[in-house]
Amino acid sequence: MANKCGHCGKFISQTDGVKCSKCTSTHHRPCVNISPESRISPKWICKTCKIPRQSPVPADYCIEASVDSRVESHIEGLLAKEIKLLRTELKTLSEEMVSFRQEIAKLNTSMTQFNSRLDSVETRVTSLEQQTKEGHKSCNNNELVDINARLKRDLNIKEQAALCNDLELTGIPEQKGESPGHLMTLIAKKLDVELDERDVVSVERAGMRRNRESSDSEPPRPRIIVVRLARRSVRPTVAGGARASGR
């Protein structure tokens, strides 16, 4: 029975062609580049069957790819939220930095004014010392006394102004290795007073530490805590909180 050539599609007798042992298709010898005198192996395979077929994609791989896609989408969403939160925090930090710079500028202005006044006093003292050393004739004893009195008065006024920023806390138990600054923070919280670290210049116990004379004697009275505030306006706030709490 005549078959068609699997290459050119023309009819061919079974004796004139070659047959693929895999797909059983028949081909003209010239169509598959085989000479008529060549002997054909019983296991001969056509070119079509020699081309490897692509293996189907496993179902597990598709499921894993789908899961990976979902995981990547979830991670991208989390990263977007983190970036948004980071931008918000950076904006808040920027605003706090602006406020901090303004406070620093005010503090620098106050320090400049204080230094200017202090330089003025030092200049006057230096001038007085120079006049005393040189024995200036135009300056008599009474004038020196008056200048000295004025200087003492000015220094006293400045010292009193600085003391207006001081607070004295009494009756606070004293322990070895304590931190007066930490104690001040705890006291402010107890008094429901908002006290920023920038509002406090220094916190320290006044006087020498008192030791027990014997183990049976009563413990010494705790030393007072002196708090120097950066601004005079903060002192009424702390004092008012103490009065309101009854402490």
Summary of the structure (lengths in Angstrom):
residues: 247
radius of gyration: 49.5
end to end distance: 120.6
largest distance: 151.5
contacts: 514
relative contact order: 0.06
helix: 53%
strand: 10%
